[in-house]
Amino acid sequence: NTTKDSVFITFPQKLSRPLRLMCHRSIFVSGREGSSSLFDRAFALEWKKRMDLYSEVSPDLSLLKSLTKDYKINYIFSSEQINSSYPIVFDNDAYYIYKIT
């Protein structure tokens, strides 16, 4: 239902791995990527920046709007319904996908 070049942000973050591996979609950030930062300083700095942004946005989705423009995030992937103005484009009672752009 989404294009291969779509970018997702996940709530909770632990959903990022199955989304990437099983659905072959890009994600905004994943905590598991932190170990890769040991090998690349530029990657480490960008990962830290994104983790900080994720921490700011998680409790207040109204902040997501500016983030979506800078990082071209298209969808929210969540394991529960969230209180937002974004429309649900898919749900199966286990997962919900909200369209941002």
Residue pairs with C-beta under 8 A, 6 or more apart in sequence:
1 89
1 90
1 97
2 25
2 74
2 75
2 97
4 24
4 25
5 26
6 25
6 26
6 74
6 75
7 25
7 26
7 27
7 28
7 71
7 72
7 73
7 74
7 75
8 16
8 19
8 25
8 26
8 27
8 28
8 73
8 74
8 75
8 76
8 77
9 27
9 28
9 29
9 54
9 57
9 64
9 67
9 73
9 75
9 76
9 77
10 16
10 19
10 27
10 28
10 76
10 77
10 78
11 58
11 76
11 77
11 78
11 79
11 82
12 78
12 79
13 29
13 30
13 31
13 54
15 77
15 78
15 79
15 95
16 27
16 29
16 30
16 31
16 32
17 30
17 32
19 25
19 27
19 77
20 26
20 27
20 30
28 50
28 54
28 67
28 71
28 73
29 47
29 50
29 51
29 53
29 54
31 51
33 47
34 47
34 51
36 43
36 47
37 43
37 44
37 47
37 48
38 44
50 71
53 67
56 63
57 63
57 64
57 67
61 76
61 82
61 83
61 84
64 73
64 76
64 100
67 73
68 74
68 100
68 101
72 101
73 100
73 101
74 99
74 100
74 101
75 89
75 97
75 98
75 99
75 100
76 82
76 84
76 86
76 96
76 97
76 98
76 100
77 95
77 96
77 97
78 95
78 96
78 97
78 98
79 94
79 95
79 96
80 96
81 88
81 91
81 96
82 96
82 98
84 98
86 98
86 99
86 100
87 98
87 99
88 96
88 97
88 98
89 97
89 98
89 99
90 96
90 97
91 97
